[in-house]
Amino acid sequence: MPLRSFRIVELGVGSAQKIVELSGKPRHAKDEFLGVDLQQANVPGTTNSVEFLGLPKPTMEKVWPQPNLKVTRGKDAVSFLAEQPSSSVDHIYAHFLAEHIPLHKRKSLFAHAMKVMRPGARLVMVEQANWNAQLRDEISKTGFVVHSKPLNPADLRRLGTNHARTRLASYEQHLQTRRTADPSTLDSEMKLVIRGSGESLREILEEVEGKKRGTEARAAIDRVVQGAHLSYENNPWVAIYARKPRVEALQSALSST
Ligand SMILES: C[S@@+](CC[C@H](N)C(=O)[O-])C[C@H]1O[C@@H](n2cnc3c(N)ncnc32)[C@H](O)[C@@H]1O
């Protein structure tokens, strides 16, 4: 058993399978698992004690069997991180969260993550592959040491979140369409599919950014949309690993930016 217990956080848990799964396999008896999601739960067995009490703050928590797990709903990931003590978190996960958060807020999220993570702790994000370059830049500007790994369908199946399953299903549908398509028209059809997917991604990202988006946010959107074709290739997803350096390395990284 490890010498000390860990605090593990998942941001944007959705229906919370991952954090529930992780909390079922603690490495230390006192490991603590914390999840947060902006949305209220639609999960059977959920209680909304605060609402029942007539209190204004809509925080909803499912009562999980594991005493080491707490999932807070109705709360923004940035506010959640802002409430955590400095250097108190050993691991942060965020799966398919980036496209829901505007650039200025992502910056704030990474800055708060840096503050609450212990030196040496790791943030792991899983996203569509077209987020790789943009997110890596954003995260490394905060002082993290970042690397990434392309993910294929088998990797995504292992991740096993609800959204991973949805993405996998549409990718498999795409492969099936390709298999049955007329080879002579396949390339032109794929061009149309990729263009359509880029356009709808742009609409989503522009809505998330809002009307007052600045130059930097527009450039971020362009960069992510330009990679729309990656969703149709062999590794449509990416895992981004960001490590908070030990103190001396962090100071020198920040002073050179
Ligand atoms: C695409 S879903 C992914 C859910 C889950 N991680 C998965 O892989 O199945 C994105 C989740 O992020 C949540 N979300 C969006 N913006 C958020 C924010 N600012 N803070 C916390 N959660 C957020 C949404 O409510 C949604 O549950």
Ligand as a Chemical Component Dictionary entry (heavy atoms), coordinates in Angstrom:
data_LIG
# 
_chem_comp.id                   LIG 
_chem_comp.type                 NON-POLYMER 
_chem_comp.pdbx_formal_charge   0 
_chem_comp.three_letter_code    LIG 
# 
loop_
_chem_comp_atom.comp_id 
_chem_comp_atom.atom_id 
_chem_comp_atom.alt_atom_id 
_chem_comp_atom.type_symbol 
_chem_comp_atom.charge 
_chem_comp_atom.model_Cartn_x 
_chem_comp_atom.model_Cartn_y 
_chem_comp_atom.model_Cartn_z 
_chem_comp_atom.pdbx_ordinal 
LIG C1  C1  C 0  -19.213 15.663 -23.304 1  
LIG S1  S1  S 1  -19.669 15.518 -21.645 2  
LIG C2  C2  C 0  -18.430 14.392 -21.031 3  
LIG C3  C3  C 0  -18.876 13.720 -19.765 4  
LIG C4  C4  C 0  -17.901 12.664 -19.233 5  
LIG N1  N1  N 0  -16.621 13.235 -18.915 6  
LIG C5  C5  C 0  -17.750 11.546 -20.228 7  
LIG O1  O1  O 0  -16.657 11.400 -20.814 8  
LIG O2  O2  O -1 -18.745 10.814 -20.404 9  
LIG C6  C6  C 0  -19.118 17.059 -20.941 10 
LIG C7  C7  C 0  -19.534 17.257 -19.510 11 
LIG O3  O3  O 0  -18.920 18.435 -19.010 12 
LIG C8  C8  C 0  -19.875 19.140 -18.247 13 
LIG N2  N2  N 0  -19.469 20.552 -18.217 14 
LIG C9  C9  C 0  -19.556 21.464 -19.211 15 
LIG N3  N3  N 0  -19.048 22.647 -18.814 16 
LIG C10 C10 C 0  -18.633 22.471 -17.540 17 
LIG C11 C11 C 0  -18.038 23.328 -16.593 18 
LIG N4  N4  N 0  -17.776 24.607 -16.865 19 
LIG N5  N5  N 0  -17.760 22.817 -15.371 20 
LIG C12 C12 C 0  -18.046 21.526 -15.069 21 
LIG N6  N6  N 0  -18.602 20.669 -15.928 22 
LIG C13 C13 C 0  -18.891 21.130 -17.158 23 
LIG C14 C14 C 0  -21.187 18.891 -18.951 24 
LIG O4  O4  O 0  -22.290 19.122 -18.089 25 
LIG C15 C15 C 0  -21.053 17.436 -19.363 26 
LIG O5  O5  O 0  -21.521 16.563 -18.368 27 
# 
loop_
_chem_comp_bond.comp_id 
_chem_comp_bond.atom_id_1 
_chem_comp_bond.atom_id_2 
_chem_comp_bond.value_order 
_chem_comp_bond.pdbx_ordinal 
LIG C1  S1  SING 1  
LIG S1  C2  SING 2  
LIG S1  C6  SING 3  
LIG C2  C3  SING 4  
LIG C3  C4  SING 5  
LIG C4  N1  SING 6  
LIG C4  C5  SING 7  
LIG C5  O1  DOUB 8  
LIG C5  O2  SING 9  
LIG C6  C7  SING 10 
LIG C7  O3  SING 11 
LIG C7  C15 SING 12 
LIG O3  C8  SING 13 
LIG C8  N2  SING 14 
LIG C8  C14 SING 15 
LIG N2  C9  SING 16 
LIG N2  C13 SING 17 
LIG C9  N3  DOUB 18 
LIG N3  C10 SING 19 
LIG C10 C11 SING 20 
LIG C10 C13 DOUB 21 
LIG C11 N4  SING 22 
LIG C11 N5  DOUB 23 
LIG N5  C12 SING 24 
LIG C12 N6  DOUB 25 
LIG N6  C13 SING 26 
LIG C14 O4  SING 27 
LIG C14 C15 SING 28 
LIG C15 O5  SING 29 
# 
